[in-house]
Amino acid sequence: MPLVATVPLPEGLDLSPPAGADFARAIALEERLARARAKRES
């Protein structure tokens, strides 16, 4: 569960498609990094 979900969004934040796409890309990148880190540690 991403911690971001628990943080109140700033007033007027526009999750238009470009912003939404960047958000999804950032989450995907974090997941990739987490998997790589877990693989190194095992």
Backbone as CSV, one residue per row, in Angstrom:
resi,resn,N_x,N_y,N_z,CA_x,CA_y,CA_z,C_x,C_y,C_z
1,MET,0.852,-1.197,0.000,0.000,0.000,0.000,0.885,1.244,0.000
2,PRO,0.806,2.041,-1.038,1.646,3.243,-1.066,1.245,4.239,0.009
3,LEU,2.236,4.792,0.702,1.950,5.766,1.758,1.288,7.017,1.205
4,VAL,1.535,7.298,-0.072,0.989,8.499,-0.703,-0.524,8.553,-0.552
5,ALA,-1.172,7.384,-0.559,-2.631,7.331,-0.519,-3.182,7.906,0.784
6,THR,-2.390,7.878,1.838,-2.885,8.347,3.133,-2.673,9.845,3.324
7,VAL,-1.924,10.464,2.417,-1.635,11.895,2.541,-2.722,12.711,1.861
8,PRO,-3.315,13.690,2.556,-4.338,14.521,1.923,-3.753,15.264,0.726
9,LEU,-4.500,15.284,-0.368,-4.012,15.974,-1.561,-4.102,17.475,-1.369
10,PRO,-3.116,18.208,-1.874,-3.159,19.666,-1.777,-4.381,20.215,-2.502
11,GLU,-4.908,21.334,-2.015,-6.061,21.963,-2.655,-5.744,22.281,-4.104
12,GLY,-6.670,21.939,-4.988,-6.506,22.316,-6.382,-5.550,21.421,-7.153
13,LEU,-5.118,20.322,-6.554,-4.238,19.422,-7.298,-5.021,18.782,-8.436
14,ASP,-4.510,18.898,-9.642,-5.215,18.391,-10.818,-4.582,17.091,-11.273
15,LEU,-5.275,15.972,-11.034,-4.762,14.687,-11.510,-5.257,14.443,-12.932
16,SER,-4.910,15.363,-13.821,-5.238,15.209,-15.232,-4.377,14.085,-15.810
17,PRO,-4.698,13.601,-17.001,-3.949,12.477,-17.575,-2.423,12.611,-17.513
18,PRO,-1.819,13.761,-17.878,-0.355,13.841,-17.783,0.150,13.599,-16.356
19,ALA,-0.477,14.248,-15.368,-0.058,14.077,-13.978,-0.305,12.634,-13.529
20,GLY,-1.439,12.075,-13.912,-1.758,10.700,-13.549,-0.759,9.719,-14.135
21,ALA,-0.342,9.981,-15.367,0.624,9.102,-16.021,1.970,9.175,-15.301
22,ASP,2.369,10.387,-14.908,3.632,10.547,-14.182,3.569,9.813,-12.845
23,PHE,2.414,9.897,-12.173,2.214,9.238,-10.892,2.346,7.724,-11.054
24,ALA,1.688,7.177,-12.081,1.751,5.737,-12.336,3.178,5.310,-12.666
25,ARG,3.876,6.158,-13.434,5.254,5.832,-13.812,6.148,5.824,-12.578
26,ALA,5.930,6.778,-11.683,6.730,6.851,-10.459,6.505,5.615,-9.595
27,ILE,5.239,5.180,-9.488,4.925,3.988,-8.698,5.581,2.756,-9.327
28,ALA,5.501,2.650,-10.653,6.113,1.508,-11.341,7.622,1.487,-11.105
29,LEU,8.234,2.669,-11.143,9.675,2.764,-10.921,10.024,2.331,-9.500
30,GLU,9.244,2.791,-8.523,9.480,2.399,-7.127,9.384,0.884,-6.972
31,GLU,8.382,0.268,-7.614,8.206,-1.179,-7.503,9.383,-1.916,-8.134
32,ARG,9.862,-1.392,-9.280,11.028,-2.006,-9.922,12.247,-1.934,-9.024
33,LEU,12.455,-0.768,-8.397,13.602,-0.601,-7.503,13.487,-1.532,-6.300
34,ALA,12.281,-1.655,-5.753,12.074,-2.518,-4.590,12.363,-3.977,-4.944
35,ARG,11.921,-4.406,-6.139,12.184,-5.788,-6.558,13.674,-6.021,-6.743
36,ALA,14.359,-5.052,-7.354,15.800,-5.191,-7.576,16.536,-5.262,-6.243
37,ARG,16.112,-4.428,-5.288,16.748,-4.403,-3.971,16.527,-5.742,-3.264
38,ALA,15.308,-6.266,-3.339,14.996,-7.543,-2.690,15.815,-8.673,-3.315
39,LYS,15.992,-8.607,-4.631,16.754,-9.639,-5.326,18.214,-9.616,-4.883
40,ARG,18.773,-8.404,-4.719,20.162,-8.277,-4.274,20.342,-8.818,-2.861
41,GLU,19.360,-8.583,-1.998,19.502,-8.968,-0.587,19.318,-10.470,-0.373
42,SER,18.580,-11.134,-1.259,18.325,-12.561,-1.057,19.552,-13.402,-1.409
